[in-house]
Amino acid sequence: MIILSIIIIIMLPFLFFKLLIYVKKLVYTENMTMKVVLITGAATGIGEQLAYEYAKRGARLSLVDIRKENLGAVADMARSLGSPDVIIIGADVTKLEDSKWFVDETMNHFGQLDHLVNNAGVIGVPTLVEDFPNFTKYTSIMETNFWGAAYGTLYAIPHLKNSKGRIIVVASACGWFPIPRLSIYNASKAAIISFFETLRIELGWSIGITIATPGFINTNLASRVIEDEATMGRLPLGSAFECAKDIVKSACRGDMYVTNPSWVKVLFPCKVLFPELVDWGQRHIFELFQTLTKRRAINMLVSKNNQELKAE
């Protein structure tokens, strides 16, 4: 009863405070003209679209990806969309020395850093935990998704403090609403969220942090997962263009969090308020998907056998 009373007393001033923040964000948005943005995993998917969104706002770009050969076309498009200066860097975010190098290269070329976008990530092959051949096969997921973001952030912090800049980290809704068969991926994204929420507290007001938690987005990465796991194809996929647009818009407004597609936001309060119900629903949906997958495999096998018999 006492706790409920305290919540009621606090709620009114809190809502008023939230209203003021909302109005401020409507009025003020960061002008990115000539500011410097470093984006990891910029060759395809969300990272590529983020580069285009920042380019439209007149930002100068440092594009990083392990596949440097794919960055040239992205850089050309970014220039055509309005970016006055773009550099490309081939680097592996899982290597500490590479992370230091791409931050140093950005500073040497531009002399400043305003936004660091930790976007590089991998998913891996969907697998049940009990079917793991060995855990070492999946360490690369954590190395890329978690350490790949932490390493670059470590070297960028001093420069972002000087510019009073911002860190944007592309996590996933799977970090707080896990999907079966993606346990290591889910864990890596949960680790990212926790790490950057902690960092936000430690840094105070010196550097802003926006945590993006998109749902499944229609990218090459998602397409490869769907190829390996047909049931994933039943999940509604969001647009990489719309996702990137929301992320950049939220970052420039100074938002703490951003989620795209918007319907994914409903999942978080549901999980907090009704954890047993959500758990029950996830289990039954997963079991249904498993049944449908087995039926599909049987039907394909039967169809193949029938075709072979006809051929004979």
Order of alpha helices (4+ residues) and beta strands (2+ residues): alpha-beta-alpha-beta-alpha-beta-alpha-beta-alpha-alpha-beta-alpha-beta-alpha-alpha-beta-alpha-alpha
